Amino acid sequence: MDVSMLDAAIEAFFIIVDPSRLGFLFLGVVMGLALGIIPGIGGLVGMALLLPFTFDMDRYAAFAMLLGMSAVTNTSDTIPAVMFGVPGTSGAQATVMDGFPMAKNGEAGRALSAAYTASLLGGLCGAALLALTIPLLRPVMLYIGSPELLAFSIFGISMVAVLSGSAPLRGLAAAGFGLMLSMIGSDPQTGTLRWTMDSLYLWDGLPLVPMVLGLFALPELTDLMIKRTSIAPPDTKFDMRKGMIQGMRDTLRNWGLVMRCGAMGAGIGAIPGLGSSVVDWIAYSHALQTVKGADKTFGTGDVRGVIAPESANNSINGGALVPTVAFGVPGSASMAILLGAFLIHGLVPGPDMLGKDLQVTYSMVWSVAIANVLGAGLCFMFSGYFAKLALLRYTLLLPGVLAVVYIGAFQATRQWGDLYALLAFSMLGWTMKHLRWPRPPLILGVVLGSIVERYMFISIERYGADWLLRPVVVALLALAAMSLLGPFLRDVKYHGGVKNMLMGLGAPKLKAEQGFYVFFLLLVGVMLYQASGWNDDAKIAPMIVGVMAFSAAAISFVYQVFQRAKPVTRPAPEPVKDLPPGTKPKKELQARIHMDLATDMSDIPRSMVLRRAAIFFFGWVLGFLASMALIGVLPTVAIFVVLFMRIENREPWKLVIPQVIALVAFIYFVFDQLLTIPWPQTYIGEWIPALRMIPTV
């Protein structure tokens, strides 16, 4: 960094710490923390909401408020992820994997503290990386083209091998199905409508928010309803001070993991189109492969499984600013709105931002850094209250969380289809969870599918087959191939060859759980049949992906049917004695974990589990949806809270009435007045005006 840049950085710091600008930054931080807690909202809504208020502000204050808001959304989204298993934003999906089990184990304070500290350090890492790479932006970004972006996306999809855990074929099938879901809608190249079922809602594809909340949020609420208890055991004793200190120590002890994942998040953030929906899974899979003992503890409440994704998802904002500032190419959807603020304040991305407007650029760096400090500090202050939520009865927690999840899902496109998608994916997610089908590969396929298809079309059109020979592409594709083949090769090595693997098969044996395989194969088969009649350019990618998903599921199904009750395993090795000097014993292959949340229902009869799940889905959840269609959101929330609390546990009216008033007031002021959501049309709203037109005698 030369002297002029150092001077600009110092001057930008004193500009930002001006009390008035610092006040706007603090205001943005508070709003960002609030939006992160509410599932399905995120920083994009906040950016759009704050943008009109920046017209009359000076440019430094405007960017401080906007970046302060977006920088901390991924800090507070940890709270619902840890406390309820509900990702506050798409960047908190992987945090659920170990954060929620820690809350169940009575370690909510430790999990939250570790997450806040990791978010703080990761955010500072992203800001530092942005500051240090400003002089190097142009040559690096100019080299990266669509082939490199395509290769990186393929490498991201190869992470499915890690995220599939102990079920690689199921994970591959789920990822393939996710890729197919990402291709629903109008084909961008030919305009062919793919799997839209004659629904206008699906023309632009399935929105991500209802899918994420359906796959990861509602299944946890369903299990809470089935077990009918608090998140943590009622007799759990919280020592918040000890837990918070322990979480900080955990993060500082794993500083190397924090720095690696922070740099990874910033680097992925700088790649347009990937964003926070995938960075947490990549960081989590990196930790799973590199952290000692992760194969035995991840997914059960390992604090390192919280530290890795939180370090990465909070550093993404610094990385996303790189292409935004240097080339005017937004690194994320939030950065696209920030470009609008550039135009409002007369700034032009490119050389000017690295020259005459360098102070503005460095003011953004300081805004991100200070916002992370403020955000982490505020979260630390209130964590004690959040942690105690884990001890509340399910009848006190579930109604409010379910109402907010519904409204958060409706934010995607603000159509009824969002709520139908939420219901459909919640049932799919709960079934996959209890049948041990990993859900992370499915959502990874959804996020990266459209990106892969778009960059593949551009790369082939522009470079032909030569895009495969670019050095970065070759390296990334080689890593992807190694990652995908890894699980199969480890299985072959563990069993001592393919022949020994086949010896573990016996007479066919059908189980009720295998009915999901039949459903999956029929669904993918029907989708393949429909795709076969499309235009060649529109069907090539869906057919390739569909055949992959169908084949993986079919092989897994056959293996499950013919697998013996007690699979043949290799005999335990004899103890090694008298090794030659300098010779180490051969390491045993590590067992792979189930890469998804697990719920112990062994103390509840299966018939009761299914009955309670059916009551929740087809009674409470579907009833909530039907009531919304009939009378609207606010009356439904009030009625739902009263009925649920009184019917499920006969809660006293002194608890029911205050919760109804508080929840309705919160939804009204935040969603109706502040965010001005256009609520869906109701049947009674259409019926009453019709009554007014009836002539009177």
Buried (B, 14 or more C-beta within 10 A) or exposed (E): EEEEBEEBBEBBBEBBEBEEBBEBBBBBBBBBBBBBBBBBBBBBBBBBBBBEEBEEBBBBBBBBBBBBBBBBBBBBBBBBBBBBBBBBBBBBBBBBBBBBBBBBBBBBBBBBBBBBBBBBBBBBBBBBBBBEBBEEBBEEBEEBBBBBBBBBBBBBBBBBBBBBBBBBBBBBBBBBBBBBBBBBBBBEBBEBBBBBEEEEBBEEBBBBBBBBBBBBBBBBBBBBBBBEEBBBEEEBEBEBEEBBBBBBBBBEEBEEBBBBBBBBBBBBBBBBBBBBBBBBBBBBBBBBEEBEEBBEBBBBBBBBBBBBBBBBBBBBBBBBBBBBBBBBBBBBBBBBBBBBBBEBBEBEBBEEBBEEBBBBBBBBBBBBBBBBBBBBEBBBEEBBEBBBBBBBBBBBBBBBBBBBBBBBBBBBBEBBBBBBBBBBBBBBBBBBBBBBBBBBBBBBBBBBBBBBBBBBBBBBEEBEEEBBEBEBBEEBBEBBEEBBEBBBEBBBEBBEEEEBBEEBBEEEEEEEEBEBBEEBBEBBBEBBEBBEEBEEEBBBBBBEBBEBBBBBBBEBBEEBBBBEEEEBEEEEEEEEEEEEEEEEEEEEEEEBBBBBBEBEBEEEEEEEBEEBBEBBBEEBBEBBBEBBBBBBBBBBBBBBBBBBBBEBBEBEEEBBEEBBEEBBEBBBEBBBEEBEBEBBEBEEEEEEEEEEEEEEE
